[in-house]
Amino acid sequence: MLCADQTEIVIPAGLSLRSELSLRSLRLAVLSGHLHERTDGQVPSILFGQDEHGRHGNFHPDAYAAILQRADWAKRLEKVHTASKRMKPRSNWQWKELDCSNSSDALLMNIFCHPGTMASRSLRTLLNVEGSDEPEFGFKPRVPLQRAKSDATEVDLSLGDLLIEAKLTESDFQWAAPKLVSRYRDLETVFDVSELPMRDGRHAGYQLIRGTLAAYALGCSFCVLCDARRPDLIETWFKVMRAVIYTELRCRLKLLTWQELAFYLPQDLREFLAAKYGIFPVP
């Protein structure tokens, strides 16, 4: 894979995805002169900041310009990174969650805030969305609970009638005790609960269960976006989908990898994703 200076990044065999992303981001930060820092830990992450020229190394320039022009998108840049306070003496800016090179939210915004993404008819056909559909990040579907209450948690992206949950280096889709899962009004209408994946008395894929129930309640489709290098996440999603007994809903559940999505993106964005994330298009 070639960087801006046409030198190749060699990725050692067996390297974890998190380590690979850190290596790629560090290399690109140094070559491009982007403002950046490294976190502590066994596998440090690279964090980028906006420099004096208005550049931000964690974002494609066109996507970043579009984000700054919309208040609802720009607001998402302000969430403070959990390590910011204890690492303050090492940096001259306050770290934000979307500064992190491993952030799936930043990757999602790089793609869907880029002006050329929604202009692609092929991509809209792939996702079954309209050109007029506006990306809404951090959408709250208000999944119905028992006793006329609703869940306040977010889905990563809403795009017309499509809900998207995005993952990159996260360890899993969260775990939950049966008591927490059973709060949902439509749980037994949508799922054969006995078929939902469990381990040590807890349900795997809690975010996937919520997202599926949100799609049912809103009459939407639900797509999981993850990396092809994460077969563990893909397997969990397939297990949750197999537990769905509502046939019409099952047809609205999807899996898409970043690599498959990249095939339909503008060329400049493809090159950015390949260099920074190692995401290469797959038809």
Buried (B, 14 or more C-beta within 10 A) or exposed (E): EEBEEEEEBEEEEEEEBBBBBBBBBBBBBEBBEBBBBBBEEEBBBBBBBBBEEEBBBBBBEBBBBBBBEEEEBEEBBEEEBEBBEEBEEEBEBBBBBBBBBBBBBBBBBBBBBBEBBBEBEEBBEBBBBEEEBEBBBBBBBBBBBEEEEBBEBBBBBBBBBBBBBBBBBBEEBBBBEEEEBBBBBBBEEBBEBEEBBBEEEBBBBBBBBBBBBBBBBBEBBBBBBBBEBBEEBBEBBEBBBBBBBBEEBBEBBBBBBBBBBBBBBBEEBBBBBBBBBBBBBEE
